Amino acid sequence: MSHIWLESLITENAQQGFELAMKLSRMGVKYTQPSDEVRGKLRSAYEENADSLIATSQVVAINFQTVSAANNYWRS
């Protein structure tokens, strides 16, 4: 991955911040496992596993905390 896709953590509102947190989470997986084919094969191992889904939610929550802090929690 050579192109810059993340210019800033600053967003206009919390909804955009959550969407950025989701993208950060997805991109973390993509950087860790760059093969689309391998990620596709692994999906069935975690898409119906409650522990895996909870762990995924935790990663998103941590990323959302980071984005929220960068945006001063959208306070003016």
MOTA-V544648 format. One record per residue. N is the residue number from 1. RES is the residue in one small letter. PHI is phi in whole degrees, 0 to 359 (999 if undefined). OMEGA is omega in radians with two decimals (999 if undefined). Layout:
# MOTA-V544648
{{N/RES/PHI/OMEGA} {N/RES/PHI/OMEGA}}
This chain:
# MOTA-V544648
{{1/m/999/-3.06} {2/s/249/-3.12} {3/h/272/3.12} {4/i/277/3.13} {5/w/248/-3.12} {6/l/245/-3.12} {7/e/273/-3.03} {8/s/195/3.01} {9/l/265/-3.09} {10/i/281/3.11} {11/t/230/-3.11} {12/e/284/-3.07} {13/n/203/-3.08} {14/a/296/3.13} {15/q/299/3.10} {16/q/295/3.10} {17/g/296/3.11} {18/f/294/3.11} {19/e/297/3.06} {20/l/294/3.10} {21/a/300/3.09} {22/m/298/-3.14} {23/k/295/3.09} {24/l/302/-3.14} {25/s/295/3.12} {26/r/296/-3.12} {27/m/293/3.06} {28/g/300/3.09} {29/v/294/-3.10} {30/k/296/3.10} {31/y/291/-3.12} {32/t/290/3.12} {33/q/232/-3.05} {34/p/289/-3.10} {35/s/279/3.06} {36/d/302/-3.11} {37/e/297/-3.14} {38/v/294/3.11} {39/r/300/3.11} {40/g/298/3.13} {41/k/292/-3.10} {42/l/285/-3.07} {43/r/307/-3.10} {44/s/296/3.14} {45/a/285/-3.09} {46/y/242/-3.02} {47/e/291/3.09} {48/e/241/-3.12} {49/n/254/-3.06} {50/a/302/-3.13} {51/d/296/3.12} {52/s/294/3.14} {53/l/293/3.09} {54/i/295/3.11} {55/a/298/3.10} {56/t/298/3.11} {57/s/298/3.11} {58/q/295/3.11} {59/v/297/3.11} {60/v/299/-3.13} {61/a/298/3.11} {62/i/296/3.11} {63/n/295/3.11} {64/f/293/3.07} {65/q/300/-3.14} {66/t/297/3.14} {67/v/296/3.13} {68/s/299/3.13} {69/a/296/3.13} {70/a/298/-3.12} {71/n/260/-3.12} {72/n/50/3.11} {73/y/55/3.08} {74/w/59/3.06} {75/r/270/3.11} {76/s/269/999}}
